Amino acid sequence: MKNSKLIFILFSVTIFCSFLLLAHIQKMSMNMVAKSLHKGKSVVAKAEVYYQTTGGLMVTHFTSPIEQVVITNSKGEYKNYDVQNNTLVQSMGLDYSSKNSFFYFFLSGKTQDMGLTAFGYSLKDTRVEKEMVITTYLPPANSEIKLSKVEIVHENYAPIFMGFFDLKGKPVQKVFYSNYQETQGLRLPMSITEFEYLPDGDSVISKRTYSDIKINEQVNSAYLNYKIPVNAKLVKGQE
């Protein structure tokens, strides 16, 4: 147990020092290609993603298959504007918060726990296997999501895996972070692959590939300052 605590403390200090190095980043943008596969059907979407650390403003400009502008922030204020049809969907909730995005985790130094402790998860164990640090977190007792544990695996102080397990110990979701790239002291995974295991035994595979990182003055702020037309037709919000 003493070794586990020492590992966790040293690991925490390293992550915090990395966060201090990122304090100069105010905004960034990346290109994204998102692919999902379910029941043999594939869907591909392309977008430009913009993130501003102040207020956690995140804007995703989808260019295909349809043009949309999705705006959210750290408070969970969500807007989805369909450019062609001039329609707007609005909603609010923690599920929509930009604090759930990997941009927030990496730019705010939350890669140690990937935001779990903020949602009431507690650290159970830390161990080292083959130069990888594996941490196990337990969900809060009053959690509506029925999980037995969440595991995060770090290699070279960067997360490479995050797994969510049900009460029987079976995985319900696996997330893999790979193809890391460093820009101005910032290391980000250029590929994020998710496996969601459905109750009927089927699964959904999603992969997001990022490219063309821009930081601060390199960022075109047009979409960070994007204004949805005042005559956009408001449609029913998402639940």
C-alpha positions in Angstrom: 0.0 0.0 0.0 2.9 2.4 0.8 4.4 1.8 -2.6 1.0 2.5 -4.3 0.7 5.8 -2.4 4.3 6.8 -3.4 3.6 5.9 -7.0 0.4 8.0 -7.0 2.1 11.0 -5.4 5.1 11.0 -7.8 2.7 10.5 -10.7 0.5 13.4 -9.5 3.5 15.8 -9.2 4.6 15.0 -12.7 1.1 15.6 -14.1 0.8 18.9 -12.2 4.2 20.1 -13.6 3.0 19.3 -17.1 -0.1 21.4 -16.4 2.0 24.4 -15.4 3.8 24.1 -18.8 0.4 24.4 -20.6 -0.7 27.6 -18.8 0.3 29.7 -21.8 -2.4 28.0 -24.0 -5.6 30.1 -24.4 -7.1 28.6 -27.5 -6.5 25.8 -30.0 -8.1 24.2 -33.0 -7.8 20.9 -34.8 -9.3 19.1 -37.8 -11.3 16.0 -37.0 -12.5 12.9 -38.9 -15.0 10.8 -37.0 -16.0 7.3 -38.1 -18.5 5.0 -36.4 -19.4 1.4 -37.2 -22.6 -0.3 -36.1 -24.2 -3.4 -37.5 -22.1 -3.2 -40.6 -23.0 0.4 -41.3 -20.4 3.0 -41.4 -20.9 6.8 -40.9 -18.1 9.3 -41.5 -18.2 13.0 -40.4 -15.6 15.7 -40.9 -15.3 18.8 -38.7 -13.1 21.6 -37.4 -12.9 21.7 -33.6 -12.1 24.9 -31.7 -11.5 25.2 -28.0 -11.0 28.3 -25.7 -9.8 27.7 -22.2 -11.7 30.8 -20.8 -15.2 29.5 -20.1 -14.4 26.1 -21.7 -15.9 27.3 -25.0 -15.9 24.5 -27.5 -17.2 24.9 -31.1 -17.4 22.1 -33.6 -18.0 23.1 -37.2 -19.1 20.0 -39.1 -18.6 20.2 -42.8 -19.9 16.8 -43.8 -22.2 14.9 -44.1 -24.2 18.1 -43.3 -23.0 21.5 -42.2 -23.6 22.1 -38.5 -22.2 24.3 -35.8 -22.2 22.8 -32.3 -21.4 25.1 -29.4 -21.0 24.1 -25.8 -19.2 25.4 -22.7 -18.1 24.3 -19.2 -21.6 24.9 -17.8 -23.2 22.5 -20.3 -25.0 25.1 -22.4 -25.5 23.3 -25.7 -26.5 24.7 -29.1 -26.7 22.7 -32.4 -27.2 24.9 -35.4 -28.2 23.3 -38.8 -26.8 25.8 -41.3 -28.7 24.6 -44.4 -32.1 24.4 -42.6 -31.5 27.3 -40.3 -32.7 25.4 -37.3 -31.4 25.4 -33.8 -31.5 22.8 -31.0 -30.7 24.0 -27.5 -30.3 22.1 -24.3 -28.5 22.2 -21.0 -26.9 19.6 -18.8 -23.6 18.3 -17.4 -23.5 15.6 -20.1 -23.0 18.4 -22.7 -20.3 20.2 -20.7 -17.0 20.8 -22.4 -15.4 19.4 -19.2 -16.2 16.0 -20.7 -14.0 16.6 -23.7 -10.5 15.4 -24.0 -9.4 19.0 -24.7 -10.4 19.9 -21.1 -8.7 16.9 -19.6 -5.4 17.6 -21.3 -5.3 21.4 -21.1 -6.4 21.6 -17.4 -4.1 18.8 -16.2 -6.9 16.3 -15.5 -5.2 13.4 -17.4 -4.3 11.8 -14.1 -8.0 10.9 -13.3 -9.7 12.0 -16.6 -12.1 14.0 -14.5 -13.4 11.1 -12.5 -12.8 12.6 -9.0 -14.9 15.6 -10.0 -17.9 13.2 -10.4 -17.3 11.6 -7.0 -15.2 8.7 -8.0 -12.6 7.6 -5.5 -9.1 6.1 -6.0 -9.0 2.4 -5.0 -5.6 1.2 -6.2 -2.5 2.2 -8.2 0.0 -0.3 -9.6 2.8 -0.6 -12.1 2.9 -3.2 -14.8 5.5 -3.3 -17.6 6.2 0.4 -17.2 2.6 1.3 -17.3 0.7 3.0 -14.4 -2.7 1.4 -13.8 -5.2 3.3 -11.5 -8.6 1.9 -10.5 -11.4 4.2 -9.4 -14.7 3.3 -7.7 -18.0 5.1 -8.5 -19.8 7.0 -5.8 -22.4 4.9 -3.9 -25.3 7.0 -5.1 -24.2 6.9 -8.8 -27.1 6.3 -11.2 -24.7 4.6 -13.6 -24.2 1.1 -12.4 -20.4 0.5 -12.6 -18.1 -1.6 -10.5 -15.0 0.3 -11.4 -13.1 2.4 -14.0 -9.5 1.7 -14.9 -7.1 4.2 -16.5 -3.7 3.1 -17.9 -0.9 5.6 -18.4 2.3 5.2 -20.3 5.0 7.8 -20.1 2.6 9.9 -18.0 0.0 10.0 -20.8 -3.3 8.1 -20.8 -3.5 5.3 -23.3 -6.6 3.4 -22.1 -9.7 4.0 -20.1 -12.2 1.1 -19.3 -15.6 1.2 -17.7 -16.9 -2.1 -16.1 -20.4 -3.1 -15.1 -21.3 -4.7 -11.7 -20.4 -8.2 -13.1 -17.0 -7.0 -14.1 -17.7 -7.0 -17.8 -16.6 -4.0 -19.9 -19.3 -1.6 -21.1 -16.9 0.8 -22.7 -13.3 0.9 -23.7 -11.4 4.0 -24.9 -7.9 3.9 -26.4 -5.7 7.0 -26.8 -2.9 6.7 -29.4 -0.7 8.4 -31.9 0.5 11.2 -29.5 1.8 14.4 -31.0 3.6 17.2 -29.2 3.2 20.9 -30.1 4.5 23.7 -27.9 4.8 21.5 -24.9 1.3 20.0 -25.4 1.0 16.3 -26.0 -2.3 15.2 -27.5 -3.6 11.9 -28.8 -4.3 12.2 -32.5 -6.4 9.1 -32.5 -9.2 8.1 -30.0 -11.0 4.8 -30.5 -14.0 3.8 -28.5 -15.8 0.5 -28.1 -19.3 0.6 -26.6 -20.7 -2.8 -25.7 -24.5 -2.9 -25.9 -26.8 -5.0 -23.7 -27.9 -7.1 -26.7 -24.3 -8.3 -27.3 -23.7 -5.9 -30.2 -21.2 -3.1 -30.1 -20.5 0.4 -31.6 -17.0 1.2 -32.7 -16.1 4.9 -33.0 -12.8 6.4 -34.0 -11.8 10.1 -34.0 -8.7 11.2 -35.9 -7.3 14.7 -35.3 -4.8 16.7 -37.3 -3.4 20.2 -38.0 -3.1 21.4 -34.4 -3.1 25.2 -34.1 -2.5 27.1 -30.8 -3.2 30.7 -29.7 -2.5 33.3 -32.5 -2.5 30.5 -35.1 -6.2 29.8 -34.4 -8.8 31.4 -36.7 -11.2 32.7 -34.1 -14.1 33.2 -36.5 -16.0 30.2 -35.1 -15.1 30.9 -31.5 -16.9 34.2 -32.1 -19.6 32.5 -34.2 -23.1 34.0 -33.9 -26.1 31.9 -34.6 -28.6 33.9 -36.8 -31.3 35.5 -34.8 -33.9 34.1 -37.2 -32.9 30.5 -36.7 -36.0 28.3 -36.1 -35.9 26.8 -32.6 -36.8 23.1 -32.5 -37.4 20.8 -29.6 -34.3 20.4 -27.4 -32.6 17.1 -26.7 -33.3 15.3 -23.5 
